[in-house]
Amino acid sequence: MGAAGSVPSRPGSPDPGDPAQPSATAGRGRLDAWHVLQHARVQHGSSLAVVDGPDRLITYEALAQRAAALAGALWGAGVRRGTRVGVLLRNHMEVLEAHYACAALHAVVVNLNVALVPRELAFILQDCGAEVVISAR
């Protein structure tokens, strides 16, 4: 982690708290999804929650931790900038975790419809060049 209160770095990237490193948004004029999540985590921590159904709440802090853990696992699986990652999940919290984890690594999310048959999924995955798929058990 960088300086106190700074946004944590992406797995495998320079520490954004290091003044010698260029800003994560230099030249872009906007924050990416990973930094938006980290900003919400710093601003709201455990005081606000993201809702996933009537019985499931998760704080921004917990969402950021889960996304960072998934990003670490994806990094360990060889996912890097530009790697296509298939996301085959129902519309639940895990989709957000997968999207933020991919954003942390600058990987490309390929959303896959859970209603597709195996032949259709195979075509999409081959066509887009996905190297990894995140799915439920």
HELIX and SHEET records of a PDB file:
HELIX    1   1 ALA A   33  HIS A   44  1                                  12    
HELIX    2   2 TYR A   60  GLY A   76  1                                  17    
HELIX    3   3 MET A   93  LEU A  105  1                                  13    
HELIX    4   4 PRO A  118  CYS A  128  1                                  11    
SHEET    1   A 2 ALA A  49  VAL A  51  0                                        
SHEET    2   A 2 LEU A  57  THR A  59 -1                                        
SHEET    1   B 3 VAL A 108  ASN A 111  0                                        
SHEET    2   B 3 ARG A  84  LEU A  88  1                                        
SHEET    3   B 3 VAL A 132  SER A 135  1                                        
END                                                                             
